[in-house]
Amino acid sequence: MTFSIVAADTETGDWGIAVASKFPCVGAVVPWARAGVGAVATQSWANTSFGPDGLGLMGDGIDAQKALDRLLEADDGREDRQVGFVDGSGGAATFTGSKCMDWAGGMTGDGFAAQGNILAGEAVVSELARAYIQTEGDLCDRLLAALVAGDAAGGDKRGRQSAALLVVRVGGGYEGRNDRYIDLRVDDHIDPINELLRIFQVWDDSMLVRNDPLLASDPELVADLQRRLRALGRYDGEASGSYDDPTREALDGWAGEYNLEGRIRDDDLISQLLVREIRDVTPEIDYDA
């Protein structure tokens, strides 16, 4: 009742899963990952213990195929299961039990495993793999492209309901305190994959700091920011154009209030997104003040 892809980019240190289903809250069941260890998708009468147990085995140095085999051997319900594993080295494994509902199957490639059940056809999995292989960019971009392609090929033959994207990297979580670089879910929606893409864009723009050109702190720009910060009650100095400590503190304080702390820098460059956001909330400024 689901299609998914698990993958690893060992060069950048990302492991992740993208998944969609005619099933509510699929992100609460299918995806499991741990940075440096691997990723697991467990679906089709999912045995959710495969997530933590599989990561535990791979964390002990057991490769994806052997870890998956060990879990399946101990599971009396294995013929109802479908699972994808990728380990810390990018080794991949997939399994589809004989009792999974048609169409059901999976495939592996370099650093990924793609699988699905109750699908419109084999092309769903083939398109997951093709789009992942052919798409350039970060792991998250490739996983999302795969999900879109699988859906375009027919996806879950019962329809659409939920989707999720989980990507982990060491220190990639909020303020570097965990490995949840991206953890996004659409739990119940008429068009969950496009909604996931929309939510991802919000996360990408505000938190990932991937596509944010940096601006020089020239006097004209800094003076503009000082006027806007003053209008917001954050700064009480002159619009001098000097990127001094009071200006930095005012900008940092405003950024934190607007959930843009990921854009705060300790050098003399300024986030373009930060500038755009402060201009959005202060559209009219009296430059003679």
Salt bridges, closest charged atoms under 4 A:
ASP14 OD1 - ARG169 NE 2.75
ASP75 OD2 - ARG81 NE 2.74
GLU127 OE1 - ARG130 NH2 2.89
ASP138 OD2 - ARG210 NH1 2.80
ASP141 OD2 - ARG210 NH1 2.77
ASP151 OD1 - ARG160 NE 2.91
ASP156 OD2 - ARG158 NH2 2.72
GLU175 OE1 - ARG177 NE 3.34
ASP183 OD2 - ARG180 NH1 3.48
ASP183 OD1 - ARG185 NE 3.85
GLU195 OE1 - HIS189 NE2 3.83
GLU195 OE2 - ARG198 NH2 2.77
ASP204 OD2 - ARG210 NH2 2.86
ASP212 OD2 - ARG263 NH1 2.98
ASP224 OD1 - ARG228 NE 3.10
ASP224 OD2 - ARG279 NE 3.00
GLU257 OE1 - ARG234 NH2 2.09
ASP267 OD2 - ARG265 NH2 2.64
ASP268 OD1 - ARG248 NH2 2.29
